[in-house]
Amino acid sequence: MRLKATLLLGSLMTLGIANPSLAADWQVLPDQAPFPADNPPNEAKIALGKILFFDPRFSEHGTLSCNSCHNVMAGGDDNRPNSIGMHDARGGRSAPTVWNAAFYSVQFWDGRAATLEDQAKGPVANPIEMGMASLDEAMARVAQIPGYQPLFEAAFPGETNPLTGDNAVKAIAAFERTLITPNSPYDRYVKGDAAAMNAQQIRGMETFDTLGCTTCHSGANFSGPTLPIGTGFFMKFPTYPGSTYDVAYKLSKDPGRYEVTKKEADRHLFRVPTLRNVALTAPYFNNGQVPTLDKAVQVMAKVQLNKDLTEAQTADLVAFLNALTGEFPEMTLPRLPGTPNMSVIPPVDPHLKVKAHR
């Protein structure tokens, strides 16, 4: 659904803003995310995916779950510059929010995964994330937990052996496709509720458009146009290198998509991130070096548009971005399948050579 030009024009004229630009194609967030043909959702699959998302036994020491870095009880990330993995390791990039990630056409900052299913496979076997040797090793552990077998059977009916790694990531992806935050003040405004955003937020919306922010942050998810799955929407960051912000926040240090393709043309290219709920996901950018949203707005204007913002422009833009905070679905912690009379967590930490169970 798109904003009618007359609504925005009328609101802006009421605020005394003459000749507003209506170049942007303002869209509301859909209530449901698309899903691949080979992974249709069902209630049992979504429920299983939620349990797996919260289960730390998927990690080497049984201490980290998907939710550890992508906290769905909050903004969908961990509000850290870099997430903490196994053995106190630090990731090279800030964890992106999982809220509304179902609307991306590729996953990860560098777009190296085409789907949520592909993305879910990565952290489990990453030595600086969840630390398992492989997804198969993780599933061998899950198979030792009696309560998981009936959950997999219900989620994937008719399969002879449903307890597989492929099915585990399908279930996690099915759950993640329910993590949608619609009906933000912006969405209500676009639908026709002229009172949904205040005067400052409406000014910020117009400033967002006229400055050129919609060149990258367009579409219902504010992450670019709708593209086929596997086709990423990438932009160079920073576009204008060498500024004081670039130096202070080390913005040019990360080569971006170049690490995946080794193509010089992909150096410093990143998937354009969503701005939905951006007020809740500080610190900002792929390296998590910018601590506040007002500073992030000023950095973006300078390094992407080569523009210096006034204090008033900055405040208006921050107000508009706060209007992109949507309604979060009710989230309760799942009960994890138990392991009566035993533990599936290794009794010895092979790195410390110290018995964990005494």
Secondary structure, DSSP 4 states (H G I P E B T S, - for coil): -B--HHHHHHHHHHTT--S----S--BPPPSS----TT----HHHHHHHHHHHH-GGGSTTS---HHHHS-TTTTSS-SSSS-B-GGG-B-SSPPPP-TTGGG-SSBSTT--BSSHHHHHHHHHT-TTTT--S-HHHHHHHHHTSTTHHHHHHHHSTT-SS--SHHHHHHHHHHHHTT------HHHHHHHT-TTSS-HHHHHHHHHHHHHTGGGTS-TTTTS-S---TT---EEESSSSTTSHHHHHTTTTS--BTHHHH--GGGTTEEEPPP-TTGGGS-SBTTTT-B-SHHHHHHHHHHHHH--PPPHHHHHHHHHHHHTT--PPPP--PPPPPP-TT---S-SEETTTTEES--
